[in-house]
Amino acid sequence: MAEDFMNCFKFNTEITSDIFALVNIQKKRSESFQYYARHWRSEAAREQPPLVDNELTQNFIRAQKEMFFEKMMGMMVQKFPELVKMGDFLEKGIKSGKIQSMAELQAFSKAI
């Protein structure tokens, strides 16, 4: 019974992350934007006190790399699901070649 109790309330003993750690969670090349957003959101849910919608949005945008950050800056007033849709749309555009990634643009400009 003691083990069940400990398993049930184990989450209280874990170290909670802070905003700095949350903003530093980066998308890995091997994961989709959808998966990354779910992972990021689950980490944000552990914040105490819980983040309100606008804090969630701002910190998620701050966590993005170059192009995603730039494109999402204008979406500060949007809800988190809308940011995920935009990120997924950008990712698909990059993969299809319709949007050039910042790394490709930088390499191209250096070659000139």
Contacts in CASP RR format, 6 or more apart in sequence:
PFRMAT RR
TARGET T0000
AUTHOR 0000-0000-0000
METHOD contacts of the structure
MODEL  1
MAEDFMNCFKFNTEITSDIFALVNIQKKRSESFQYYARHWRSEAAREQPP
LVDNELTQNFIRAQKEMFFEKMMGMMVQKFPELVKMGDFLEKGIKSGKIQ
SMAELQAFSKAI
16 46 0 8 1.000
16 47 0 8 1.000
16 48 0 8 1.000
17 43 0 8 1.000
17 46 0 8 1.000
17 47 0 8 1.000
18 47 0 8 1.000
19 47 0 8 1.000
19 59 0 8 1.000
22 40 0 8 1.000
22 43 0 8 1.000
22 44 0 8 1.000
22 47 0 8 1.000
22 59 0 8 1.000
22 63 0 8 1.000
23 59 0 8 1.000
23 62 0 8 1.000
23 63 0 8 1.000
24 63 0 8 1.000
25 39 0 8 1.000
25 40 0 8 1.000
25 43 0 8 1.000
25 63 0 8 1.000
26 63 0 8 1.000
26 65 0 8 1.000
27 33 0 8 1.000
27 36 0 8 1.000
27 64 0 8 1.000
27 65 0 8 1.000
28 36 0 8 1.000
31 39 0 8 1.000
32 88 0 8 1.000
32 91 0 8 1.000
33 84 0 8 1.000
33 87 0 8 1.000
33 88 0 8 1.000
33 90 0 8 1.000
33 91 0 8 1.000
34 84 0 8 1.000
34 88 0 8 1.000
37 60 0 8 1.000
37 80 0 8 1.000
37 83 0 8 1.000
37 84 0 8 1.000
37 87 0 8 1.000
40 60 0 8 1.000
40 63 0 8 1.000
41 56 0 8 1.000
41 60 0 8 1.000
41 80 0 8 1.000
44 51 0 8 1.000
44 56 0 8 1.000
44 59 0 8 1.000
44 60 0 8 1.000
51 59 0 8 1.000
53 79 0 8 1.000
53 80 0 8 1.000
54 76 0 8 1.000
54 77 0 8 1.000
56 80 0 8 1.000
57 75 0 8 1.000
57 76 0 8 1.000
57 77 0 8 1.000
57 78 0 8 1.000
57 79 0 8 1.000
57 80 0 8 1.000
57 83 0 8 1.000
58 76 0 8 1.000
60 80 0 8 1.000
60 83 0 8 1.000
61 69 0 8 1.000
61 72 0 8 1.000
61 73 0 8 1.000
61 75 0 8 1.000
61 76 0 8 1.000
61 83 0 8 1.000
62 69 0 8 1.000
64 72 0 8 1.000
65 102 0 8 1.000
66 102 0 8 1.000
67 90 0 8 1.000
67 94 0 8 1.000
67 99 0 8 1.000
67 101 0 8 1.000
67 102 0 8 1.000
68 87 0 8 1.000
68 90 0 8 1.000
71 86 0 8 1.000
71 87 0 8 1.000
71 90 0 8 1.000
72 83 0 8 1.000
72 86 0 8 1.000
72 87 0 8 1.000
75 82 0 8 1.000
75 83 0 8 1.000
75 86 0 8 1.000
78 86 0 8 1.000
90 99 0 8 1.000
93 99 0 8 1.000
94 100 0 8 1.000
94 101 0 8 1.000
100 108 0 8 1.000
END
